[in-house]
Amino acid sequence: MSPKRPAILSIAGFDPSGGAGIIADAAVFRALRFHPLTVLTSVTAQGASRVAQIQGLTMDFIHRQLELVMEEFQPQAVKIGMIYSEAAVMACADFIEKRRLPAVLDPIMWASSGRSLIRPSALRSLSRRLVPRCRLITPNLREARVFLHVPIQTLEEAEQVAQRLARRWETWVLLKGGHLPGAPVDILTDGNQIWRFSHPRVAEGINLRGTGCALSAAAAVGLAQGKPVPEAVEFAENFIQRAIKNHYKAAKDQGVGFLGY
């Protein structure tokens, strides 16, 4: 008899270059011995360095994907990535409320090239409807500033912002600190306690795509394994550091690297 693998779900956008989005999530899930389920919210026309066009899918189509997946599988957790439209936000919020799965949200707002990846109406609904239903959210510093409209220039300010966000939504927040000076420090908090995850900075000249996608996907795996949030995040941080060490190049632009799972 063949061995059975638990399933885990990604709800995210499609990146044809394979470095981020739903393809990256599926690669993480398989590397960590979970069967990947994938539901698309949007498709993009992009390469490794720029996004040219985005097409959001309708709420009905997203609901239909979820409905058929859930007929045959029992995912242990869900990771939510790029949500371009308000329709996608509402579909995800309805799904989590109904299914009560532990959810990790990576509130992706911009591509590495600077292109916006979420409509303003979706951003408002994201804060009101979806974030409070998630177990963990993983914004970077720029995304956190959008939610609170405050500067974040020091580690102490980052910790204060992470705690304010966690208290606002009564959820866990992992604030990714890669854009602060010095060694990157990611900050995890439930609004009271703080955990810090420090790691070496990636060598200058290497642009690793999809690191945030993979981190949140690995954290979702940790939750699916039954780990408490701090242990799930530590598990994910360690996984990402191994993936960074094993990075490889595939694009014509040799400054673009891909994580090695």
Secondary structure, DSSP 8 states (H G I E B T S, - for coil): ------EEEEEEEE-TTSSSHHHHHHHHHHHTT-EEEEEEEEEEEE-SS-EEEEEE--HHHHHHHHHHHHHH---S-EEE----SHHHHHHHHHHHHHH---EEE----B-TTS-B-S-HHHHHHIIIIIGGG-SEE--BHHHHHHHH-----SHHHHHHHHHHHHHHHTSEEEEB-TTSSSS-EEEEESSS-EEEEE-----TT-EEETHHHHHHHHHHHHHHTT--HHHHHHHHHHHHHHHHHT-B--SSSTTEEE---
